[in-house]
Amino acid sequence: MAEEPTCPRCGCDLTLVRRAEVQARQFIVRAVHAWVRGDHERARTLARSALVLDNSLLGRGVLQCLEPPEGQDNWVIAHRSTEG
């Protein structure tokens, strides 16, 4: 989609769509910051919120990094304890 405020084909106002895309990117940035701080639950919540607004590849990738594999609820703790 072009960055114009209206659709060049039909003239539909895309302002709300643009705002949703911006907000989704902000949620992803906040999710990564929470992840770095070690607040993994908050990071997952923010990443999921971003995907509700814009189902982007970046959002899906961030969430995939944050989601524990099936049946491993303590994955982040176990993963971090095997590093270094």
C-alpha positions in Angstrom: 0.0 0.0 0.0 1.3 3.4 -0.8 1.8 5.9 1.9 -0.9 8.2 0.7 -3.8 9.0 3.0 -6.4 7.8 0.4 -6.5 4.8 -1.9 -5.5 5.9 -5.4 -8.0 3.4 -6.9 -11.1 4.0 -4.9 -10.5 7.1 -2.9 -11.1 5.4 0.5 -9.6 7.2 3.5 -6.7 5.1 4.8 -5.9 7.2 7.8 -7.1 4.6 10.4 -5.2 1.9 8.6 -2.0 3.9 8.7 -2.5 4.7 12.4 -3.0 0.9 13.1 0.3 0.1 11.3 2.2 2.7 13.2 0.7 1.5 16.5 1.6 -2.1 15.7 5.2 -1.1 15.0 5.3 0.7 18.3 4.0 -2.4 20.1 6.7 -4.5 18.5 9.4 -2.0 19.6 8.0 -2.1 23.1 7.8 -5.9 23.0 11.5 -6.1 22.1 12.4 -3.7 24.9 10.4 -5.8 27.4 12.1 -8.9 26.2 15.5 -7.3 26.7 14.5 -6.3 30.2 13.5 -9.9 30.9 9.8 -9.2 31.1 8.8 -12.0 28.8 5.1 -12.1 29.6 4.8 -8.4 28.8 6.8 -8.9 25.6 4.4 -11.7 24.5 1.4 -9.5 25.3 2.7 -6.6 23.3 3.7 -8.8 20.4 0.2 -10.3 20.3 -1.3 -6.9 20.4 0.8 -5.8 17.5 -0.5 -8.8 15.5 -4.1 -7.9 16.2 -3.5 -4.6 14.5 -1.2 -5.7 11.7 -0.3 -9.4 11.0 3.2 -8.5 9.9 6.1 -10.9 9.3 8.1 -9.0 11.9 5.4 -9.3 14.5 5.0 -13.0 13.8 8.8 -13.5 14.1 9.1 -11.6 17.4 6.2 -13.6 18.9 7.7 -16.9 17.6 10.9 -16.0 19.5 8.9 -15.3 22.6 6.5 -18.3 22.6 7.8 -21.4 24.4 7.7 -24.6 22.4 4.6 -26.7 22.9 4.6 -28.2 26.5 7.6 -26.2 27.7 6.2 -23.4 29.9 9.5 -22.6 31.5 11.3 -22.5 28.1 12.8 -19.0 28.6 14.3 -19.8 32.0 15.6 -23.2 30.7 17.0 -21.6 27.5 18.8 -18.8 29.4 20.3 -21.2 31.9 22.0 -23.1 29.0 23.7 -20.0 27.5 27.3 -19.0 28.2 
